[in-house]
Amino acid sequence: MSASCLIMLLVGFFANDIIPFMVILILAIAFHAFLYSSYIITPLELAPNFAGILYALTIAADNLAGTLASIVTGWTVHNPVRFKLKLHIYY
């Protein structure tokens, strides 16, 4: 995952030129695809008899985290007083 993240950081440096931008973006997506393929194999290696159930629980937890992140972000952005309070506490 770190390789795709580091390559995605390079995308910002080449935003004005389309060819290097597209090459770096394609490389980042390719590295992420390699990561995802190993992510799918992990439940099969851990428990072959329960791989489907483990994969379903993993996807459910992933979807729940994504949904909660969107809700919390929307709640934080639409409530500026609480957002300013959080900035004051953390910074």
C-alpha positions as CSV (number, residue, x, y, z in Angstrom):
1,M,0.0,0.0,0.0
2,S,2.9,2.3,0.7
3,A,4.1,2.1,-2.9
4,S,0.8,3.2,-4.4
5,C,0.5,6.0,-1.8
6,L,4.0,7.3,-2.5
7,I,3.3,7.2,-6.3
8,M,0.1,9.0,-5.8
9,L,2.0,11.8,-4.0
10,L,4.1,12.2,-7.2
11,V,0.9,12.9,-9.2
12,G,0.6,16.4,-7.6
13,F,4.0,17.3,-8.9
14,F,3.1,16.5,-12.5
15,A,-0.4,18.0,-12.6
16,N,0.4,20.5,-15.4
17,D,1.8,17.9,-17.9
18,I,-0.6,15.2,-19.0
19,I,1.8,12.4,-20.1
20,P,3.8,12.0,-16.9
21,F,0.6,12.5,-14.9
22,M,-1.2,9.7,-16.7
23,V,1.8,7.3,-16.5
24,I,2.2,7.9,-12.7
25,L,-1.5,7.5,-12.2
26,I,-1.6,4.2,-14.1
27,L,1.4,2.9,-12.1
28,A,-0.3,3.9,-8.8
29,I,-3.5,2.0,-9.8
30,A,-1.5,-1.0,-10.9
31,F,0.3,-1.2,-7.6
32,H,-3.0,-0.9,-5.8
33,A,-4.4,-3.7,-7.9
34,F,-1.5,-5.9,-6.8
35,L,-2.3,-5.1,-3.2
36,Y,-6.0,-5.8,-3.6
37,S,-5.3,-9.2,-5.1
38,S,-3.3,-10.2,-2.0
39,Y,-6.1,-8.8,0.2
40,I,-8.6,-11.2,-1.3
41,I,-6.3,-14.3,-0.8
42,T,-5.8,-13.7,2.9
43,P,-9.0,-15.2,4.2
44,L,-8.4,-18.3,2.0
45,E,-5.0,-18.8,3.5
46,L,-6.3,-18.3,7.1
47,A,-9.3,-20.6,7.0
48,P,-10.0,-22.3,3.7
49,N,-13.3,-23.7,5.0
50,F,-14.6,-20.3,6.1
51,A,-13.1,-18.1,3.5
52,G,-16.4,-16.8,2.2
53,I,-17.7,-15.9,5.6
54,L,-14.4,-14.2,6.6
55,Y,-14.4,-12.3,3.3
56,A,-18.0,-11.2,3.8
57,L,-17.2,-10.0,7.3
58,T,-14.2,-8.1,6.1
59,I,-16.1,-6.4,3.3
60,A,-18.9,-5.5,5.8
61,A,-16.4,-3.9,8.2
62,D,-14.9,-2.0,5.3
63,N,-18.2,-0.7,4.1
64,L,-19.2,0.2,7.7
65,A,-16.0,2.2,8.2
66,G,-16.5,4.0,4.9
67,T,-20.1,4.9,5.7
68,L,-19.2,6.1,9.2
69,A,-16.3,8.2,7.9
70,S,-18.6,9.9,5.5
71,I,-21.2,10.6,8.2
72,V,-18.6,12.0,10.6
73,T,-17.1,14.1,7.9
74,G,-20.5,15.6,7.0
75,W,-21.4,16.1,10.6
76,T,-18.1,17.9,11.3
77,V,-18.2,20.1,8.2
78,H,-21.9,21.2,8.7
79,N,-21.3,22.0,12.4
80,P,-18.7,24.8,12.3
81,V,-18.9,25.6,16.0
82,R,-18.0,22.0,17.0
83,F,-15.3,22.0,14.2
84,K,-13.7,25.2,15.6
85,L,-13.8,23.6,19.1
86,K,-12.0,20.5,17.8
87,L,-9.4,22.7,16.2
88,H,-8.9,24.6,19.4
89,I,-8.6,21.4,21.4
90,Y,-6.2,19.6,19.1
91,Y,-4.0,22.5,18.0
